[in-house]
């Protein structure tokens, strides 16, 4: 039996155990366009910062996730000889066609970082996932809980996850893309202060079909550099410091959270921010819109790069796109209002 086959067998055994052992605690969370049913032992679930997720808003569950203790990895096959890509994804030995899952592992998609005792595995055919969170959980992993799983689920559902912010007025939303320091979070904060809702400041989900116009938020968090415009929060906000990004992470989830929109909005327009861009909104042709949006998203995508590219191309063709530089703070809400009208 090959090493990958041994790993597949090990994963199947863990799934069988999880299905037959009752969870000590079960949580239902909003997860993009779907719900996430989280189960496991109380001690393991407590390590998940639930303020980085939003309570479920739909009556059904689409993905079941079981959180396992670190000791589960004691008998996992030694995977050091397997090729790994971004996020510790186990990939094929031959990657001439792009980074892709190892065929022998199908249908499992696996991220495994044994050096920090982290394992995330997803079987999309059964809608079941396993997580060993590792010896320690960084603040940004609380803020974007199981982000690779959200990528995979979006692809499986015909959607695509985008490295972008999004805000909404009523049922109409604006996607806001741009490289780091382009002003995405500043725009979100200014819009929140003006009474808009937000769907995310770093990760949002888009319907990737030709007819789709839906945009969903995933994580009710804001990652901000100290200073800048204020935003709607509450005195009990949980705040963590991301040492790598030098940003505060504000966790705005829970029943008292304000500003986050957990339901779908219509993707009315896209705004591409650039540090040296124009001071006013300028229309952007679809090819330029695609190349302004795709690279930053694809660079972070675990597997399915070609599929993500194709869906982002459809997104750029179906929705009007504009570009701008750092807009004056006192005019941001005015510009956004025009784009979502």
Phi and psi in degrees as GROMACS dihedral restraints (atoms count N, CA, C in turn):
[ dihedral_restraints ]
;  ai    aj    ak    al  type     phi  dphi    fc
    3     4     5     6     1   -70.9    20    10
    4     5     6     7     1   164.8    20    10
    6     7     8     9     1   -61.5    20    10
    7     8     9    10     1   -41.4    20    10
    9    10    11    12     1   -66.1    20    10
   10    11    12    13     1   -38.9    20    10
   12    13    14    15     1   -64.7    20    10
   13    14    15    16     1   -37.3    20    10
   15    16    17    18     1   -64.4    20    10
   16    17    18    19     1   -38.4    20    10
   18    19    20    21     1   -66.2    20    10
   19    20    21    22     1   -41.5    20    10
   21    22    23    24     1   -60.5    20    10
   22    23    24    25     1   -44.9    20    10
   24    25    26    27     1   -60.5    20    10
   25    26    27    28     1   -42.1    20    10
   27    28    29    30     1   -61.2    20    10
   28    29    30    31     1   -42.9    20    10
   30    31    32    33     1   -65.1    20    10
   31    32    33    34     1   -42.2    20    10
   33    34    35    36     1   -61.5    20    10
   34    35    36    37     1   -39.0    20    10
   36    37    38    39     1   -64.8    20    10
   37    38    39    40     1   -38.7    20    10
   39    40    41    42     1   -67.5    20    10
   40    41    42    43     1   -37.0    20    10
   42    43    44    45     1   -63.9    20    10
   43    44    45    46     1   -45.8    20    10
   45    46    47    48     1   -59.5    20    10
   46    47    48    49     1   -41.5    20    10
   48    49    50    51     1   -64.9    20    10
   49    50    51    52     1   -43.5    20    10
   51    52    53    54     1   -65.1    20    10
   52    53    54    55     1   -34.9    20    10
   54    55    56    57     1   -72.8    20    10
   55    56    57    58     1   -25.5    20    10
   57    58    59    60     1  -100.4    20    10
   58    59    60    61     1   -11.2    20    10
   60    61    62    63     1  -104.0    20    10
   61    62    63    64     1   123.6    20    10
   63    64    65    66     1   -66.0    20    10
   64    65    66    67     1   141.8    20    10
   66    67    68    69     1   -76.7    20    10
   67    68    69    70     1   143.5    20    10
   69    70    71    72     1   -72.8    20    10
   70    71    72    73     1   -24.4    20    10
   72    73    74    75     1  -150.2    20    10
   73    74    75    76     1   142.1    20    10
   75    76    77    78     1  -131.1    20    10
   76    77    78    79     1   131.7    20    10
   78    79    80    81     1  -124.9    20    10
   79    80    81    82     1   143.7    20    10
   81    82    83    84     1  -116.5    20    10
   82    83    84    85     1   123.2    20    10
   84    85    86    87     1  -128.0    20    10
   85    86    87    88     1   148.1    20    10
   87    88    89    90     1   -66.9    20    10
   88    89    90    91     1   138.4    20    10
   90    91    92    93     1  -146.9    20    10
   91    92    93    94     1    75.8    20    10
   93    94    95    96     1    69.5    20    10
   94    95    96    97     1  -125.1    20    10
   96    97    98    99     1   -87.6    20    10
   97    98    99   100     1    12.1    20    10
   99   100   101   102     1  -143.2    20    10
  100   101   102   103     1   179.6    20    10
  102   103   104   105     1  -107.6    20    10
  103   104   105   106     1   156.0    20    10
  105   106   107   108     1  -123.0    20    10
  106   107   108   109     1   121.2    20    10
  108   109   110   111     1   -97.3    20    10
  109   110   111   112     1   113.2    20    10
  111   112   113   114     1  -106.8    20    10
  112   113   114   115     1   124.7    20    10
  114   115   116   117     1  -132.2    20    10
  115   116   117   118     1   167.9    20    10
  117   118   119   120     1   145.8    20    10
  118   119   120   121     1  -169.8    20    10
  120   121   122   123     1   -75.3    20    10
  121   122   123   124     1   148.3    20    10
  123   124   125   126     1   -52.9    20    10
  124   125   126   127     1   -44.2    20    10
  126   127   128   129     1   -63.1    20    10
  127   128   129   130     1   -34.7    20    10
  129   130   131   132     1   -77.3    20    10
  130   131   132   133     1   -41.6    20    10
  132   133   134   135     1   -65.8    20    10
  133   134   135   136     1   -32.7    20    10
  135   136   137   138     1   -64.3    20    10
  136   137   138   139     1   -21.0    20    10
  138   139   140   141     1   -77.7    20    10
  139   140   141   142     1   -12.3    20    10
  141   142   143   144     1   -87.9    20    10
  142   143   144   145     1   121.8    20    10
  144   145   146   147     1   -76.9    20    10
  145   146   147   148     1    96.7    20    10
  147   148   149   150     1   -70.8    20    10
  148   149   150   151     1   -13.1    20    10
  150   151   152   153     1   -71.8    20    10
  151   152   153   154     1    -9.6    20    10
  153   154   155   156     1   -88.6    20    10
  154   155   156   157     1     4.7    20    10
  156   157   158   159     1  -128.5    20    10
  157   158   159   160     1   164.5    20    10
  159   160   161   162     1  -111.7    20    10
  160   161   162   163     1   141.1    20    10
  162   163   164   165     1   -56.1    20    10
  163   164   165   166     1   147.6    20    10
  165   166   167   168     1   -55.5    20    10
  166   167   168   169     1   140.5    20    10
  168   169   170   171     1  -117.4    20    10
  169   170   171   172     1     1.7    20    10
  171   172   173   174     1  -121.1    20    10
  172   173   174   175     1   156.5    20    10
  174   175   176   177     1   -77.2    20    10
  175   176   177   178     1   -14.5    20    10
  177   178   179   180     1  -115.2    20    10
  178   179   180   181     1   161.5    20    10
  180   181   182   183     1  -111.9    20    10
  181   182   183   184     1   135.8    20    10
  183   184   185   186     1  -105.9    20    10
  184   185   186   187     1   -30.3    20    10
  186   187   188   189     1  -131.0    20    10
  187   188   189   190     1   132.7    20    10
  189   190   191   192     1  -102.8    20    10
  190   191   192   193     1   124.1    20    10
  192   193   194   195     1  -119.4    20    10
  193   194   195   196     1   126.6    20    10
  195   196   197   198     1  -108.8    20    10
  196   197   198   199     1   125.5    20    10
  198   199   200   201     1   -91.6    20    10
  199   200   201   202     1   123.2    20    10
  201   202   203   204     1  -107.2    20    10
  202   203   204   205     1   151.2    20    10
  204   205   206   207     1   -71.8    20    10
  205   206   207   208     1   158.1    20    10
  207   208   209   210     1   -59.1    20    10
  208   209   210   211     1   -31.7    20    10
  210   211   212   213     1   -63.6    20    10
  211   212   213   214     1   -15.5    20    10
  213   214   215   216     1   -58.3    20    10
  214   215   216   217     1   -28.4    20    10
  216   217   218   219     1   -80.5    20    10
  217   218   219   220     1    -1.5    20    10
  219   220   221   222     1   -61.2    20    10
  220   221   222   223     1   -33.1    20    10
  222   223   224   225     1  -111.0    20    10
  223   224   225   226     1    15.8    20    10
  225   226   227   228     1   -70.3    20    10
  226   227   228   229     1   142.4    20    10
  228   229   230   231     1   -56.8    20    10
  229   230   231   232     1   145.4    20    10
  231   232   233   234     1   -68.1    20    10
  232   233   234   235     1   110.5    20    10
  234   235   236   237     1  -102.4    20    10
  235   236   237   238     1    14.3    20    10
  237   238   239   240     1   -63.6    20    10
  238   239   240   241     1   -23.6    20    10
  240   241   242   243     1   -84.3    20    10
  241   242   243   244     1    -5.3    20    10
  243   244   245   246     1   -85.7    20    10
  244   245   246   247     1   147.1    20    10
  246   247   248   249     1   -73.6    20    10
  247   248   249   250     1   133.6    20    10
  249   250   251   252     1  -126.0    20    10
  250   251   252   253     1   145.0    20    10
  252   253   254   255     1  -114.1    20    10
  253   254   255   256     1  -152.7    20    10
  255   256   257   258     1   -55.5    20    10
  256   257   258   259     1   144.8    20    10
  258   259   260   261     1    64.7    20    10
  259   260   261   262     1    13.9    20    10
  261   262   263   264     1    75.3    20    10
  262   263   264   265     1    18.3    20    10
  264   265   266   267     1   -62.3    20    10
  265   266   267   268     1   132.2    20    10
  267   268   269   270     1   -80.6    20    10
  268   269   270   271     1   118.7    20    10
  270   271   272   273     1  -120.9    20    10
  271   272   273   274     1   172.1    20    10
  273   274   275   276     1   -69.7    20    10
  274   275   276   277     1   152.2    20    10
  276   277   278   279     1   -65.4    20    10
  277   278   279   280     1   -38.0    20    10
  279   280   281   282     1   -96.6    20    10
  280   281   282   283     1   108.3    20    10
  282   283   284   285     1  -112.6    20    10
  283   284   285   286     1    27.6    20    10
  285   286   287   288     1   -62.0    20    10
  286   287   288   289     1   -27.4    20    10
  288   289   290   291     1   -93.8    20    10
  289   290   291   292     1    15.6    20    10
  291   292   293   294     1   104.0    20    10
  292   293   294   295     1   160.9    20    10
  294   295   296   297     1   -64.6    20    10
  295   296   297   298     1   126.5    20    10
  297   298   299   300     1  -148.2    20    10
  298   299   300   301     1   161.0    20    10
  300   301   302   303     1   -64.0    20    10
  301   302   303   304     1   151.3    20    10
  303   304   305   306     1   -67.8    20    10
  304   305   306   307     1   126.4    20    10
  306   307   308   309     1   -59.4    20    10
  307   308   309   310     1   -36.2    20    10
  309   310   311   312     1   -65.7    20    10
  310   311   312   313     1   -19.5    20    10
  312   313   314   315     1   -86.0    20    10
  313   314   315   316     1   -13.0    20    10
  315   316   317   318     1   -53.1    20    10
  316   317   318   319     1   141.9    20    10
  318   319   320   321     1   -87.5    20    10
  319   320   321   322     1     6.4    20    10
  321   322   323   324     1   -69.3    20    10
  322   323   324   325     1   139.7    20    10
  324   325   326   327     1  -113.8    20    10
  325   326   327   328     1   127.5    20    10
  327   328   329   330     1  -133.8    20    10
  328   329   330   331     1   131.4    20    10
  330   331   332   333     1  -111.2    20    10
  331   332   333   334     1   125.9    20    10
  333   334   335   336     1  -140.9    20    10
  334   335   336   337     1   120.6    20    10
  336   337   338   339     1  -125.0    20    10
  337   338   339   340     1    85.8    20    10
  339   340   341   342     1   -61.4    20    10
  340   341   342   343     1   -27.6    20    10
  342   343   344   345     1   -65.2    20    10
  343   344   345   346     1   -24.3    20    10
  345   346   347   348     1  -119.0    20    10
  346   347   348   349     1    17.1    20    10
  348   349   350   351     1    56.5    20    10
  349   350   351   352     1    46.8    20    10
  351   352   353   354     1  -117.4    20    10
  352   353   354   355     1   130.9    20    10
  354   355   356   357     1  -141.3    20    10
  355   356   357   358     1   130.2    20    10
  357   358   359   360     1  -132.3    20    10
  358   359   360   361     1   121.6    20    10
  360   361   362   363     1  -133.2    20    10
  361   362   363   364     1   138.8    20    10
  363   364   365   366     1  -136.5    20    10
  364   365   366   367     1   129.5    20    10
  366   367   368   369     1  -107.8    20    10
  367   368   369   370     1    98.8    20    10
  369   370   371   372     1   -67.0    20    10
  370   371   372   373     1   -23.4    20    10
  372   373   374   375     1   -71.4    20    10
  373   374   375   376     1   -29.8    20    10
  375   376   377   378     1  -103.9    20    10
  376   377   378   379     1    -8.0    20    10
  378   379   380   381     1    64.4    20    10
  379   380   381   382     1    36.3    20    10
  381   382   383   384     1  -125.3    20    10
  382   383   384   385     1   138.0    20    10
  384   385   386   387     1  -135.2    20    10
  385   386   387   388     1   153.6    20    10
  387   388   389   390     1  -123.3    20    10
  388   389   390   391     1   142.8    20    10
  390   391   392   393     1  -137.5    20    10
  391   392   393   394     1   127.8    20    10
  393   394   395   396     1  -112.7    20    10
  394   395   396   397     1   112.3    20    10
  396   397   398   399     1   -76.0    20    10
  397   398   399   400     1   -13.5    20    10
  399   400   401   402     1    99.9    20    10
  400   401   402   403     1   172.6    20    10
  402   403   404   405     1   -66.6    20    10
  403   404   405   406     1   -32.6    20    10
  405   406   407   408     1  -144.6    20    10
  406   407   408   409     1   151.9    20    10
  408   409   410   411     1  -117.0    20    10
  409   410   411   412     1   118.2    20    10
  411   412   413   414     1   -70.6    20    10
  412   413   414   415     1   152.5    20    10
  414   415   416   417     1   -53.6    20    10
  415   416   417   418     1   -39.0    20    10
  417   418   419   420     1   -69.3    20    10
  418   419   420   421     1   -24.4    20    10
  420   421   422   423     1   -76.8    20    10
  421   422   423   424     1   -29.2    20    10
  423   424   425   426     1   -66.4    20    10
  424   425   426   427     1   -41.7    20    10
  426   427   428   429     1   -68.4    20    10
  427   428   429   430     1   -32.0    20    10
  429   430   431   432     1  -128.9    20    10
  430   431   432   433     1    68.0    20    10
  432   433   434   435     1   -58.7    20    10
  433   434   435   436     1   125.5    20    10
  435   436   437   438     1    51.7    20    10
  436   437   438   439     1    46.7    20    10
  438   439   440   441     1   -57.9    20    10
  439   440   441   442     1   -42.2    20    10
  441   442   443   444     1   -57.7    20    10
  442   443   444   445     1   -37.6    20    10
  444   445   446   447     1   -62.0    20    10
  445   446   447   448     1   -39.2    20    10
  447   448   449   450     1   -65.7    20    10
  448   449   450   451     1   -38.7    20    10
  450   451   452   453     1   -56.9    20    10
  451   452   453   454     1   -50.2    20    10
  453   454   455   456     1   -64.7    20    10
  454   455   456   457     1   -42.4    20    10
  456   457   458   459     1   -63.8    20    10
  457   458   459   460     1   -39.9    20    10
  459   460   461   462     1   -61.7    20    10
  460   461   462   463     1   -46.2    20    10
  462   463   464   465     1   -61.2    20    10
  463   464   465   466     1   -43.1    20    10
  465   466   467   468     1   -63.0    20    10
  466   467   468   469     1   -27.2    20    10
  468   469   470   471     1   -96.8    20    10
  469   470   471   472     1     9.0    20    10
  471   472   473   474     1    84.9    20    10
  472   473   474   475     1    12.2    20    10
  474   475   476   477     1  -109.3    20    10
  475   476   477   478     1  -169.8    20    10
  477   478   479   480     1  -151.7    20    10
  478   479   480   481     1   138.9    20    10
  480   481   482   483     1   -90.8    20    10
  481   482   483   484     1   136.0    20    10
  483   484   485   486     1  -121.8    20    10
  484   485   486   487     1   136.5    20    10
  486   487   488   489     1   -77.8    20    10
  487   488   489   490     1    93.2    20    10
  489   490   491   492     1  -165.2    20    10
  490   491   492   493     1   168.2    20    10
  492   493   494   495     1  -103.3    20    10
  493   494   495   496     1   167.2    20    10
  495   496   497   498     1  -155.0    20    10
  496   497   498   499     1   140.1    20    10
  498   499   500   501     1  -128.6    20    10
  499   500   501   502     1   163.6    20    10
  501   502   503   504     1  -143.7    20    10
  502   503   504   505     1   148.4    20    10
  504   505   506   507     1  -127.7    20    10
  505   506   507   508     1   117.7    20    10
  507   508   509   510     1    65.2    20    10
  508   509   510   511     1  -130.6    20    10
  510   511   512   513     1  -102.9    20    10
  511   512   513   514     1    15.4    20    10
  513   514   515   516     1  -114.2    20    10
  514   515   516   517     1   133.1    20    10
  516   517   518   519     1  -120.9    20    10
  517   518   519   520     1   154.4    20    10
  519   520   521   522     1  -117.5    20    10
  520   521   522   523     1   125.1    20    10
  522   523   524   525     1   -85.7    20    10
  523   524   525   526     1   133.8    20    10
  525   526   527   528     1  -124.6    20    10
  526   527   528   529     1   112.2    20    10
  528   529   530   531     1  -113.8    20    10
  529   530   531   532     1   168.4    20    10
  531   532   533   534     1   152.1    20    10
  532   533   534   535     1   157.6    20    10
  534   535   536   537     1   -70.8    20    10
  535   536   537   538     1   171.8    20    10
  537   538   539   540     1   -55.6    20    10
  538   539   540   541     1   141.9    20    10
  540   541   542   543     1    70.4    20    10
  541   542   543   544     1    12.8    20    10
  543   544   545   546     1   -78.2    20    10
  544   545   546   547     1   -18.3    20    10
  546   547   548   549     1   112.5    20    10
  547   548   549   550     1    16.4    20    10
  549   550   551   552     1   -61.5    20    10
  550   551   552   553     1   -51.3    20    10
  552   553   554   555     1   -69.0    20    10
  553   554   555   556     1   -34.7    20    10
  555   556   557   558     1   -59.9    20    10
  556   557   558   559     1   -43.4    20    10
  558   559   560   561     1   -62.7    20    10
  559   560   561   562     1   -43.5    20    10
  561   562   563   564     1   -61.1    20    10
  562   563   564   565     1   -45.0    20    10
  564   565   566   567     1   -63.3    20    10
  565   566   567   568     1   -42.0    20    10
  567   568   569   570     1   -64.4    20    10
  568   569   570   571     1   -39.0    20    10
  570   571   572   573     1   -69.2    20    10
  571   572   573   574     1   -38.0    20    10
  573   574   575   576     1   -61.2    20    10
  574   575   576   577     1   -42.0    20    10
  576   577   578   579     1   -64.4    20    10
  577   578   579   580     1   -24.5    20    10
  579   580   581   582     1   -92.8    20    10
  580   581   582   583     1     4.9    20    10
  582   583   584   585     1    97.6    20    10
  583   584   585   586     1     7.0    20    10
  585   586   587   588     1   -77.0    20    10
  586   587   588   589     1   164.9    20    10
  588   589   590   591     1  -100.0    20    10
  589   590   591   592     1   160.7    20    10
  591   592   593   594     1  -126.1    20    10
  592   593   594   595     1   151.9    20    10
  594   595   596   597     1  -107.3    20    10
  595   596   597   598     1    -7.1    20    10
  597   598   599   600     1   157.0    20    10
  598   599   600   601     1   158.1    20    10
  600   601   602   603     1  -115.7    20    10
  601   602   603   604     1     2.4    20    10
  603   604   605   606     1  -147.8    20    10
  604   605   606   607     1   -29.6    20    10
  606   607   608   609     1  -139.9    20    10
  607   608   609   610     1   124.3    20    10
  609   610   611   612     1  -138.3    20    10
  610   611   612   613     1   161.2    20    10
  612   613   614   615     1  -111.9    20    10
  613   614   615   616     1   136.3    20    10
  615   616   617   618     1  -120.3    20    10
  616   617   618   619     1   144.3    20    10
  618   619   620   621     1   -65.6    20    10
  619   620   621   622     1   122.0    20    10
  621   622   623   624     1   -96.4    20    10
  622   623   624   625     1    11.9    20    10
  624   625   626   627     1   -90.3    20    10
  625   626   627   628     1   163.7    20    10
  627   628   629   630     1   -61.7    20    10
  628   629   630   631     1   -34.6    20    10
  630   631   632   633     1   -93.6    20    10
  631   632   633   634     1    -8.6    20    10
  633   634   635   636     1   -77.8    20    10
  634   635   636   637     1   141.8    20    10
  636   637   638   639     1  -133.1    20    10
  637   638   639   640     1    16.9    20    10
  639   640   641   642     1   -82.7    20    10
  640   641   642   643     1   143.9    20    10
  642   643   644   645     1  -133.7    20    10
  643   644   645   646     1   131.1    20    10
  645   646   647   648     1  -121.2    20    10
  646   647   648   649     1   143.3    20    10
  648   649   650   651     1   -85.2    20    10
  649   650   651   652     1   159.9    20    10
  651   652   653   654     1  -124.2    20    10
  652   653   654   655     1   -47.3    20    10
  654   655   656   657     1  -122.6    20    10
  655   656   657   658     1   121.7    20    10
  657   658   659   660     1   -81.3    20    10
  658   659   660   661     1    61.4    20    10
  660   661   662   663     1  -130.8    20    10
  661   662   663   664     1   157.2    20    10
  663   664   665   666     1  -130.8    20    10
  664   665   666   667     1   131.6    20    10
  666   667   668   669     1  -111.1    20    10
  667   668   669   670     1   109.4    20    10
  669   670   671   672     1  -129.4    20    10
  670   671   672   673     1   146.5    20    10
  672   673   674   675     1   -79.3    20    10
  673   674   675   676     1   142.8    20    10
  675   676   677   678     1   -54.1    20    10
  676   677   678   679     1   139.6    20    10
  678   679   680   681     1    94.2    20    10
  679   680   681   682     1  -174.2    20    10
  681   682   683   684     1    88.8    20    10
  682   683   684   685     1  -176.0    20    10
  684   685   686   687     1   -66.6    20    10
  685   686   687   688     1   151.7    20    10
  687   688   689   690     1   -73.5    20    10
  688   689   690   691     1   171.9    20    10
  690   691   692   693     1  -150.5    20    10
  691   692   693   694     1   160.3    20    10
  693   694   695   696     1   -70.1    20    10
  694   695   696   697     1   125.3    20    10
  696   697   698   699     1  -143.0    20    10
  697   698   699   700     1  -152.8    20    10
  699   700   701   702     1  -151.9    20    10
  700   701   702   703     1   156.1    20    10
  702   703   704   705     1   -58.2    20    10
  703   704   705   706     1   -25.0    20    10
  705   706   707   708     1   -95.1    20    10
  706   707   708   709     1    12.8    20    10
  708   709   710   711     1   -52.1    20    10
  709   710   711   712     1   137.1    20    10
  711   712   713   714     1   -84.5    20    10
  712   713   714   715     1   131.8    20    10
  714   715   716   717     1  -127.2    20    10
  715   716   717   718     1   130.8    20    10
  717   718   719   720     1  -125.2    20    10
  718   719   720   721     1   157.7    20    10
  720   721   722   723     1  -106.6    20    10
  721   722   723   724     1   124.6    20    10
  723   724   725   726     1   -93.9    20    10
  724   725   726   727     1   103.1    20    10
  726   727   728   729     1   -64.7    20    10
  727   728   729   730     1   -35.7    20    10
  729   730   731   732     1   -67.7    20    10
  730   731   732   733     1   -43.8    20    10
  732   733   734   735     1   -92.3    20    10
  733   734   735   736     1    -9.8    20    10
  735   736   737   738     1    55.5    20    10
  736   737   738   739     1    50.8    20    10
  738   739   740   741     1  -134.2    20    10
  739   740   741   742     1   151.1    20    10
  741   742   743   744     1   -82.9    20    10
  742   743   744   745     1   136.7    20    10
  744   745   746   747     1  -105.6    20    10
  745   746   747   748     1   115.8    20    10
  747   748   749   750     1   -98.9    20    10
  748   749   750   751     1   121.5    20    10
  750   751   752   753     1   -96.0    20    10
  751   752   753   754     1   112.5    20    10
  753   754   755   756     1  -110.9    20    10
  754   755   756   757     1    19.0    20    10
  756   757   758   759     1   -80.2    20    10
  757   758   759   760     1  -176.7    20    10
  759   760   761   762     1    93.7    20    10
  760   761   762   763     1   169.2    20    10
  762   763   764   765     1   -63.7    20    10
  763   764   765   766     1   -22.1    20    10
  765   766   767   768     1   -93.9    20    10
  766   767   768   769     1    -1.4    20    10
  768   769   770   771     1   -62.6    20    10
  769   770   771   772     1   144.9    20    10
  771   772   773   774     1  -128.5    20    10
  772   773   774   775     1   145.7    20    10
  774   775   776   777     1   100.7    20    10
  775   776   777   778     1   -32.7    20    10
  777   778   779   780     1   -81.0    20    10
  778   779   780   781     1   138.8    20    10
  780   781   782   783     1  -105.6    20    10
  781   782   783   784     1   111.1    20    10
  783   784   785   786     1   -84.4    20    10
  784   785   786   787     1   -10.0    20    10
  786   787   788   789     1  -102.2    20    10
  787   788   789   790     1   163.0    20    10
  789   790   791   792     1   -66.8    20    10
  790   791   792   793     1   146.5    20    10
  792   793   794   795     1  -122.1    20    10
  793   794   795   796     1   157.8    20    10
  795   796   797   798     1   -79.1    20    10
  796   797   798   799     1   128.1    20    10
  798   799   800   801     1   -74.4    20    10
  799   800   801   802     1    94.9    20    10
  801   802   803   804     1   -82.9    20    10
  802   803   804   805     1   -33.1    20    10
  804   805   806   807     1  -165.8    20    10
  805   806   807   808     1   166.4    20    10
  807   808   809   810     1  -124.0    20    10
  808   809   810   811     1   139.6    20    10
  810   811   812   813     1  -120.9    20    10
  811   812   813   814     1   122.8    20    10
  813   814   815   816     1  -101.5    20    10
  814   815   816   817     1   116.2    20    10
  816   817   818   819     1   -95.7    20    10
  817   818   819   820     1   137.0    20    10
  819   820   821   822     1  -134.5    20    10
  820   821   822   823     1   146.5    20    10
  822   823   824   825     1   -60.3    20    10
  823   824   825   826     1   -36.5    20    10
  825   826   827   828     1  -105.8    20    10
  826   827   828   829     1    22.7    20    10
  828   829   830   831     1   -76.3    20    10
  829   830   831   832     1   175.1    20    10
  831   832   833   834     1   -66.2    20    10
  832   833   834   835     1   160.0    20    10
  834   835   836   837     1   -83.3    20    10
  835   836   837   838     1    -6.0    20    10
  837   838   839   840     1  -127.6    20    10
  838   839   840   841     1   167.3    20    10
  840   841   842   843     1   -71.6    20    10
  841   842   843   844     1   130.9    20    10
  843   844   845   846     1  -126.6    20    10
  844   845   846   847     1   128.1    20    10
  846   847   848   849     1   -59.8    20    10
  847   848   849   850     1   146.0    20    10
  849   850   851   852     1  -123.8    20    10
  850   851   852   853     1   129.0    20    10
  852   853   854   855     1   -66.2    20    10
  853   854   855   856     1   150.8    20    10
  855   856   857   858     1   -51.1    20    10
  856   857   858   859     1   -45.2    20    10
  858   859   860   861     1   -59.9    20    10
  859   860   861   862     1   -41.0    20    10
  861   862   863   864     1   -69.0    20    10
  862   863   864   865     1   -36.3    20    10
  864   865   866   867     1   -61.6    20    10
  865   866   867   868     1   -41.8    20    10
  867   868   869   870     1   -63.0    20    10
  868   869   870   871     1   -48.0    20    10
  870   871   872   873     1   -72.1    20    10
  871   872   873   874     1   -21.2    20    10
  873   874   875   876     1   -79.5    20    10
  874   875   876   877     1   -23.1    20    10
  876   877   878   879     1  -100.4    20    10
  877   878   879   880     1   -40.1    20    10
  879   880   881   882     1   -68.2    20    10
  880   881   882   883     1   -49.4    20    10
  882   883   884   885     1   -56.8    20    10
  883   884   885   886     1   -44.7    20    10
  885   886   887   888     1   -66.4    20    10
  886   887   888   889     1   -32.4    20    10
  888   889   890   891     1   -74.1    20    10
  889   890   891   892     1   -48.9    20    10
  891   892   893   894     1   -63.9    20    10
  892   893   894   895     1   -34.4    20    10
  894   895   896   897     1   -60.2    20    10
  895   896   897   898     1   -24.5    20    10
  897   898   899   900     1  -104.1    20    10
  898   899   900   901     1     8.1    20    10
  900   901   902   903     1   -90.3    20    10
  901   902   903   904     1   122.9    20    10
  903   904   905   906     1   -83.9    20    10
  904   905   906   907     1   102.8    20    10
  906   907   908   909     1    77.0    20    10
  907   908   909   910     1   170.8    20    10
  909   910   911   912     1    59.0    20    10
  910   911   912   913     1    36.2    20    10
  912   913   914   915     1   -62.8    20    10
  913   914   915   916     1   -42.3    20    10
  915   916   917   918     1   -63.7    20    10
  916   917   918   919     1   -41.4    20    10
  918   919   920   921     1   -64.2    20    10
  919   920   921   922     1   -42.8    20    10
  921   922   923   924     1   -63.4    20    10
  922   923   924   925     1   -41.5    20    10
  924   925   926   927     1   -58.9    20    10
  925   926   927   928     1   -47.0    20    10
  927   928   929   930     1   -61.9    20    10
  928   929   930   931     1   -40.8    20    10
  930   931   932   933     1   -72.6    20    10
  931   932   933   934     1   -36.7    20    10
  933   934   935   936     1   -66.2    20    10
  934   935   936   937     1   -32.6    20    10
  936   937   938   939     1   -63.6    20    10
  937   938   939   940     1   -43.0    20    10
  939   940   941   942     1   -61.8    20    10
  940   941   942   943     1   -40.8    20    10
  942   943   944   945     1   -60.6    20    10
  943   944   945   946     1   -43.7    20    10
  945   946   947   948     1   -67.6    20    10
  946   947   948   949     1   -26.5    20    10
  948   949   950   951     1   -84.1    20    10
  949   950   951   952     1   -25.6    20    10
  951   952   953   954     1   -95.6    20    10
  952   953   954   955     1   -13.5    20    10
  954   955   956   957     1  -129.2    20    10
  955   956   957   958     1   137.2    20    10
  957   958   959   960     1   -62.2    20    10
  958   959   960   961     1   137.8    20    10
  960   961   962   963     1  -125.9    20    10
  961   962   963   964     1   140.7    20    10
  963   964   965   966     1  -129.4    20    10
  964   965   966   967     1   160.2    20    10
  966   967   968   969     1  -128.6    20    10
  967   968   969   970     1   155.2    20    10
  969   970   971   972     1  -163.4    20    10
  970   971   972   973     1   163.6    20    10
  972   973   974   975     1   -91.8    20    10
  973   974   975   976     1  -149.7    20    10
  975   976   977   978     1   -77.2    20    10
  976   977   978   979     1   104.0    20    10
  978   979   980   981     1   -70.3    20    10
  979   980   981   982     1   147.9    20    10
  981   982   983   984     1   -56.7    20    10
  982   983   984   985     1   134.9    20    10
  984   985   986   987     1   -55.1    20    10
  985   986   987   988     1   -38.6    20    10
  987   988   989   990     1   -76.3    20    10
  988   989   990   991     1    -1.6    20    10
  990   991   992   993     1  -119.3    20    10
  991   992   993   994     1    -2.9    20    10
  993   994   995   996     1   -58.8    20    10
  994   995   996   997     1   -51.4    20    10
  996   997   998   999     1   -59.4    20    10
  997   998   999  1000     1   -38.1    20    10
  999  1000  1001  1002     1   -62.4    20    10
 1000  1001  1002  1003     1   -46.6    20    10
 1002  1003  1004  1005     1   -63.7    20    10
 1003  1004  1005  1006     1   -44.9    20    10
 1005  1006  1007  1008     1   -64.3    20    10
 1006  1007  1008  1009     1   -39.2    20    10
 1008  1009  1010  1011     1   -56.4    20    10
 1009  1010  1011  1012     1   -41.4    20    10
 1011  1012  1013  1014     1   -64.6    20    10
 1012  1013  1014  1015     1   -39.3    20    10
 1014  1015  1016  1017     1   -72.6    20    10
 1015  1016  1017  1018     1   -28.0    20    10
 1017  1018  1019  1020     1  -102.8    20    10
 1018  1019  1020  1021     1     2.3    20    10
